């Protein structure tokens, strides 16, 4: 948790550079940290360096990217979900693309 809280200073500076409001307090960050599951994918979040940690690494996401790091706009999410959201917002992929990919993978790998 120490690293997660230590990154707060960097997040705050980055938000300021991008003109975003940042009002998160350490207690709010601890609550987010303790959520333990991705808001979007519901997968367990990883804060240690383990296999697949790139995909399950705990990150903060602003649900509404136009708003800053403020209470009720920030959730715990996996790095993978955060990257997918960025791709959707940039227009490179759509949510339907992700759904179709899931369907193809389910069929290809015989996933129930």
C-alpha positions in Angstrom: 0.0 0.0 0.0 2.9 2.3 0.6 3.8 2.5 -3.1 0.2 3.1 -4.0 0.0 6.0 -1.5 3.4 7.3 -2.5 2.2 7.5 -6.2 -0.4 10.0 -4.9 2.1 12.9 -5.2 2.7 12.0 -8.9 -1.0 11.7 -9.7 -1.6 15.0 -8.1 1.2 16.7 -10.1 0.0 15.1 -13.4 -3.6 16.2 -12.7 -2.4 19.7 -12.2 -0.4 19.7 -15.4 -3.5 18.5 -17.3 -5.7 21.1 -15.6 -7.7 18.5 -13.6 -9.1 18.9 -10.2 -7.5 16.6 -7.5 -9.2 16.4 -4.1 -8.5 12.8 -3.1 -7.3 12.5 0.5 -5.2 9.5 1.8 -8.2 8.0 3.5 -10.1 8.0 0.1 -7.1 6.3 -1.5 -7.0 3.6 1.2 -10.7 2.9 0.6 -10.0 2.5 -3.1 -7.0 0.4 -2.5 -9.0 -1.9 -0.2 -11.7 -2.5 -2.9 -9.5 -5.4 -4.2 -11.6 -5.9 -7.3 -11.7 -4.1 -10.7 -14.8 -1.9 -11.0 -15.2 -2.8 -14.6 -14.1 -6.4 -15.0 -14.6 -7.6 -11.4 -11.2 -9.4 -11.5 -9.0 -9.5 -8.4 -6.6 -6.6 -8.4 -2.9 -7.1 -7.9 -0.6 -4.7 -6.1 2.4 -7.0 -6.2 4.7 -8.0 -9.0 3.3 -11.4 -10.0 2.4 -13.3 -13.2 0.0 -11.3 -15.3 0.4 -8.3 -13.0 0.4 -5.9 -16.0 -3.2 -6.9 -16.6 -4.4 -7.0 -13.0 -2.3 -4.2 -11.6 -4.4 -1.8 -9.4 -4.9 1.6 -11.1 -7.1 4.5 -10.5 -9.7 5.4 -13.2 -11.8 8.4 -13.5 -15.2 7.2 -14.5 -15.9 10.5 -16.3 -12.6 11.4 -18.0 -13.7 15.0 -18.3 -13.8 15.4 -14.5 -10.8 15.3 -12.2 -9.7 13.0 -9.4 -12.6 13.7 -7.1 -14.7 11.7 -4.8 -17.3 9.5 -6.6 -15.4 9.9 -9.9 -12.5 7.6 -9.1 -12.6 3.8 -8.9 -10.1 1.0 -8.5 -9.6 -0.8 -11.8 -7.2 -3.2 -13.5 -4.6 -1.8 -15.8 -6.1 -3.8 -18.6 -9.6 -2.3 -18.1 -8.1 1.2 -17.9 -6.3 0.6 -21.2 -9.5 -0.7 -22.8 -11.4 2.3 -21.6 -8.7 4.6 -23.1 -9.0 2.8 -26.4 -12.7 3.1 -26.4 -12.6 6.8 -25.5 -10.0 7.4 -28.3 -12.3 5.8 -30.8 -9.8 3.0 -31.7 -12.2 0.3 -30.6 -15.9 0.1 -29.5 -17.6 -1.7 -26.7 -19.1 -3.9 -29.4 -15.6 -4.9 -30.6 -14.9 -6.1 -27.1 -18.1 -8.0 -26.9 -17.4 -9.7 -30.2 -13.9 -10.5 -29.1 -15.3 -12.1 -26.0 -17.7 -14.2 -28.0 -15.0 -15.4 -30.4 -12.7 -16.3 -27.5 -15.5 -18.1 -25.7 -16.2 -20.2 -28.8 -12.6 -20.7 -29.8 -11.5 -21.8 -26.3 -14.8 -23.7 -25.5 -15.3 -21.4 -22.4 -18.6 -21.9 -20.6 
